[in-house]
Amino acid sequence: MIFTPLFSSFISKIRVRLLGALEHKDVRNVLVQGHIFLNTSLTEAFCMAIVEAASCGLQVVSTRVGGIPEVLPENLIILCEPSVKSLCKGLEKAISQLKSGALPAPENIHNIVKTFYTWRNVAERTEKVYDHVAGEAVLPMDKRLDRLVSHCGPVTGHIFALLAVFNFLFLLFLRWMTPDSIIDVAIDATGPKGAWTHQYPYSKKRDCWADRSPLHEAAAQGRLLALKTLIAQGVNVNLVTINRVSSLHEACLGGHVACAKALLEKGAHVNGVTVHGATPLFNACRSGSAACVNVLLEFGAKAQLEAHLASPIHEAVKRGHRECMEILLANNVNIDQEVPQLGTPLYVACTYQRVDCVKKLLELGASVDRGQSLDTPLHAAARQSSVEVIHLLADYGATLKYRNAEGKSALDLAAPKSSVEQALLLREGPPALSQLCRLCVRKCLGRACHQTIHELHLPELLERFLLYR
């Protein structure tokens, strides 16, 4: 409804024309003829009509419902309760301001709206609204129904309340059919750290997308229901891409244990290998999902693979996923497994300065001097200028004089006058007798020393010393 008053001394006679529905191209030509725009909505999310009216220079009078209060600045809109009496008062106020010349000029209103709806402003205001809503307490159903009735009136309010009850009951039914506990939370798939941006080992390109199936997509995004639906429709769980990537690879790379388990239960190949040598277990260690690692091992995944394949324990150590590393070691993975181009797990941990992994590997009996060929873990720590790792290795008996293929010791690799050089120089002298005894006892007990020492029932102080505590 558009009011086009022809004022004699601002008010003599009001003419009202009911125009009905308008083509969008005609809206502007009609709006600019008026002075006041009246919006009588009872429910509204975002009322685009009042933005268009304000853009044409009209004073807006509207009901205070839904998202309308956030649409325009306070000086461009008069908000009323959704009742005839309140709307009449709002109109009287607008007419009074119009008579007194208190309203901004139409061109000024247009410019305000123009600058008010930049992309940045819209994003900031939307974020504020969502933050405000997220911070509000969740009302019980009875109070929600009361609010609907009070906001929408006795007739419309009761209709909406009835619909709300039906929706609530339907939601309960859906939760009973599909409990929340079986639904995986979908992770960010396309962001900088998203599942789709992960790179496979020894390759600079992600898998070829042209031959990826919907099952691959569901597994990558952790969409358990979609994945189960596809399987129920007969999709082969062992479909692979041109690079031999299966849906199980994708589920493990994203850390989606429920999806991985569903695929395994339907016969997915637990030890499938991509053209880059990656297994599902490798991908699980890459993502750091201990739950996925456990599930894969339960279904027969090989914890230790041939030297030419990507090693799960080396990947877990490289990324600092200590829990995954410990699970693999508990499943009889060789703690000193040396992989070409990588070395031993301890060497990898020193190279990437994963101090927690270094400590645990040394505790569990990793050879302190085995690295990559003639390069020792101490060489790797010296290159990375990791003083903490150097002290750990020295405490566990690392040999400082070992030279690598280039004939260099760890001290030769340290930067001159650096803290690493000082730490190595301090360790060059003969070790204390207590240190020699500790190393000798641990060597005699072997890799099981951590457990055996507890069984010796030694004095607590001595036991703690032998265990580096």
N, C-alpha and C positions, 0 to 999 in steps of 0.2 A: 504494500500500500504506500503510495507517494502522496504527501501533502503538498499542494502548490497554492499557498495562500496569496491572494492579491491584496496587499495591505493598502488601506487608506489610513494614514497616520498609524501604520503597522498593523491595523486590524479593523476591517469593516465587514468583510464578507469572506468566508472560507468555502472554497470549492474542492470537492473530493472526486477524483476519477479512479474507478477500479479498472486497472489495465489488464489483469490476468497475467498469464505466463508470457514472458518476453524472450525473444531470441537474444543470445548473449551480445551480439553486435549492436543491439538497440538499447542495451542497459545504460550505457554512459549517456546517451542523448536524453533519456528520460530522467536520470538522476540529477543532471546539472540544472534541471528546471525547478527543483525543489530546494527547500531550506532545512528540513528535518527528515530524518529517516527513522521510522519506528519499527523495531524488531520485537515480535511478540512470541518468540520461541519458548516452548516449555522444556525442551531438552536440546542440547547443542554441544557438539564437540569443538569444532572450530568454525565460526560463522564467517564464511568468506564474503557474504553479502554486506556485512557492516564495514569490512575493509574497502570494498568497492565504493560504498556510499561515502566513507570518509575521504577516499581518494578524489571523489568528485566535489569535495568541499562541504558536505552536509554534516550537520550536527546529529549525532546518533543517540537515540533513546532506546534502550534495550533491557530485556529481562536479565537478571543476574542468575544465569543457569550455566551448567557445564563449564566449558573453557572460555566463555565469552569475556569474563573479567580480565583475562590475559591477552586478549586480542588487540586492544587499543589502549593508549595512555589515558589516564583518568580525565585529562582536560578535553578529550575528544569524544567522550561518551558519558551519558547519564544512565547509571544502572538502577534498575527498579526490581522490586520483588515481582514474581509472576502472578500478579493480581490486577484487576481492572483499576482499582483505587490507586495503587502504586504507580501504574503506568500513566494515569491521568495526571498525577502530581508531577511525574517526570516530564510530560509534555508541557504542562504549565510552566515548569522551570525553564525548559528550552525556549518557549515562546517569549518568556520574560527576558531571558538573556539576549534573544534576537532583537527584541524591541529596544533594549538599552544599549545595543551595540557591543555587548560584552563578549560575543563569540569571535574567534579568530577569523580572519579573512579566508575565503575558500582556497586561494592559492597557497596560503600558509599551512592550512590543514593538509593540502595535497603534498607539500614538501615534507611535512612531518612524517606522514605515512610512507612516503617514498624512502626516506632515510631509516625509518623504523624497521623496514622489512628487507634489510640486506641479509645475505646468507649468514654472516657472522652473528648478527643480532638474533636471527631466528634460531640458530643453533644454541646460543647461550640461553635464550629464554626457554627453549624446549628442555634444556638440561636442568634449569632451575625448577621447572614444573615437575619433572620426573623425580628430582631430589626431594622436593617437598612432599610428593605423594609417597615416595619410598620411606620417608621419615614418619609418616602418620601411623598411628596404631591401627591394627586390623580389627574392625568392628565385628562383634558377633552378629549372626543372621538376624535376630530380632531387631537390633538397632539399625541395621541396614534397611530393613523393611520400613521402620518408622521414618527413617530419613527420606526414603523414596516417596512415601505418602506426604510428608511435610513439604518436600520440594516441588512435587508435581501435582499437588491437589488431591482431593478425596477420590475423584473418579479415576483420572489417569494414573494417579499414584498407586491405587489398589490394583489396577491392571498390570502396571510394571512390577509391582510386588509379587503378583501371581507368577509372572514370567520369570522373575528372579528365583522364586522357589523351585519352579520346574528346572531351570538351569542348574541350580544347586544340586537337586536330586540326580540330574543326568550326570553331573560331574562326579558325584559319589559312585554312581554305577560304573563310570569309566575307570575310576580308581580301583574299584573292585575287580573289574575285568583285567586291567593292566596296572598292577601295583607300581608305585614310584620306584621301588627297590630294584626292579628289573630294567629300568631305563637308564642308559648311560648318559652322562652329561656331554653334549657335543662340544668339543674344543674349537678354538679359533682355527679354521682350516686354511684361510688365505692371508692372514696377517704375517708380519715379519717372522714370528715364531710359530706360525701355523703348521699343521701337519703336512700340508701340501708343499710347503717350502723346504722340508727336510731334504737333504741331499744323500743319495746312496754312496757308500764308500767307493773310493777310487774312480769316481765319475763326476764330471762337472755338470752333467745334465740330468734332470729328473726323468723319470720314465716317460716313454711315448704315450701321449694321452689318447691317441686315436682309437686304441684297442682296449681301453679301460672299460670295464663293465659297470653297470649300476651297483653290483655287489662290491666292487672295489671302492666305489664312492661311499656306500653305506658304511663299510668297514673303516675307511679312512676318517670319516666324520663321527664315528661312534654312534651311529643311528641303529640301535639294536632292533627296534620294531621293524624298520624297513628291511634290515638284513634278514630277519627271520621270515618276513613275508616273501622275500625273493627266494629264499631257500625252499619255503613251502610250495612255491610256484614251480619248483623244479630246476632252478638255476644251479649249475655245477659249482660246488664250493672250491674246486681245484682249477678253475679258469685262471690262466696266467696271461700276462701281457707279452709283448714281443721281447721284453727284457726278463721274462720269467718271474715277474712279480705277481704273487697271489694275493687274494683278499686277506689271508692270514698275515702276510707280511705287512699289509697296510694297517690292520688292527693292532698289531704289536708295535709298529712304529708310532702310532698315536697313543699307545698305552691303554687301549680299550679292552680290558680284561673280559668283560661280559661278551663282547663281540668275538674275541678270540676263542673263548670257551664254546660258544655256540657253533663256530666253524669247526672246531676240533671234534665236537660231539657228532657232527655230520660227516666226518671223515676227511677233513682237510689234512693235507700232507704236512706233518709237523716238522719235517726236516727238508722242506723244499728249498732249493738254492737258486738265487737269481744269477744272471750272467755276471754280476759283480761279486759273486761269492757270498752274498748275505743270506742268512737263514732267518726264520722268524725269531729265534732266540737271540740272534745278533741284534735285530731291530728292537726287541724288548729291552736289551741292555743299553741300546742307544737312547731309548726314551726314558730309561731309568725306572721302568715299571716292574717292581719286585713281584707284584701279583701276577703279571703276565709271565715272568720267568718261572714262577712256581707252577703255574698251570701248564706251561709248555713241557716242563720236566715231568710232570705227572702223566702227560700223554706221550712220553717217550722221546722227548727232544734230546739230541746228543749234546752234552755239555762241552765236550772237547772234540774239535774237528780236525781234519787234515790240515797240514801247514799251509796249503794253497788257498784255503777258504778263510773268510773273515772271522776272526776269533772273538767270541762273545766276551770272554773275560778281559781281553785287552781293550775292547770298546767300553766296557763298564768302568774300567780303571781310568781310561783316557778322559771320560766325562765325569769322573768323580762320583759314580754311583756305587758307593761302598756296599750297600745292602745287596745289590745284585751280585757284586763280586763275592761276597761272603756265601751267598746261596750256591754259586757255582763251585766254590772251593769245598763246600760241604758235600757236593756231589762228585767229589774225587777228580776235579780238574787239576792238572799238574800246575803247581804254584810257580814252577820255574820254566813253564812252556815258552820256548823261544820261537818267535815268528819272524821270518825274513822281513826286513825293512822296519820292524817294530821293536824286536828284542823281547825281553821277559816282561811280565806284568809290572814288576818292581821298576824296571827301566822306564817303562811308559809312565808310571806314576811319578817318577822323578822328573821326567821330561816335561810333563804337564803340571808339575807342582801340586799334585793331589796329596796333601800332607796326611789326611785321614787314611787314605788308601796305603800310603807308604808305611804308616804306623802299623796298620792291621796286617799287611803282608809280612813285615818283619816279625811281628808277634807270632804269626802262624808258621814261621820258619823259612821264609823265602831266602834264597842264597843272596847274601848281601853284595857279592862281587860279580854275579852273573848279570850281564846286560845284553848288549847287541854286539856279537862277535867279540872283539877285544875291548870295546867300549863298556865301561862299568857304570852302574847307577851313579857312582860318585862323579864320573865325568859329566853325566847328564845334569846333575845338580849344580856342578860348577858352571856349566854353560848357562844355566838359567838363573845364576846368582841367587840360589835359594839356600840361605844360611841355615834355616830351620831343618831342611832336609839333610844338609851336610852333617849337622850335629846328630841327627837320628842315625844316619848311616854309620858314622864314626862310633857311636855308642854300641851299635850292633856288630862292630868289628870290621868295618870296611877297610880294605888295604889301600893306603894313600899312595903307595909307590907304583901301583899298576900303571902301565903305559898302554895306550891304544895303538891302532894300526899306524898312526902318524908319529908314534914315539913320544906322545905327550901324556903327562900325568894330569890329575885333576888340578894340581897347583899351577901347572903351565897354562891351563885354560881359564883360570880366574883372572879377572881384571886387576891390574896393578893397584896396590894400596886400597883395595876394596874390602868390605866386611867379609866377603867369601875368602879372600886370600888370608886375612887375619885368622879366620876360623880354621882354615887348613893348616896354617903355620902353628897354631896352638896345639893341634893334634899330632904334630910330627914327632914329638918326643915319645919315649917309651910309655906305654899305658900303665896305669896303677895296677898293683897286684890284685886288688879286688875285681878290677875289670877283667883281667886275664882269667881269674877263677870263674867269673860269671860266664865268660865266653866258652871256657872249657866245659863247664857243667852243661850248658845248653847244647853244646856240640855232642856231648856224650848221650844226652837224652833224645837227640834227633828232633824231627819236626813235630813230634808229639809232646815236646817239652812243656808247652803251655798247659796241657792237661796233666802231665805226669808230675810236675812240680807241686800241684795241689794235692796229689795223692801221697807225697812224701811226708806230709804233716810236719813241715819245718816250722821254726819260730816265725811269727808273722813278719817281723822286720826282715829276716833273711829271704822269706818267700817274696816279699814285695820287691826286694832288690833284684832277685833273679828274674822277676817279671817286668822289670823296668817301670815300677810304679812308685 
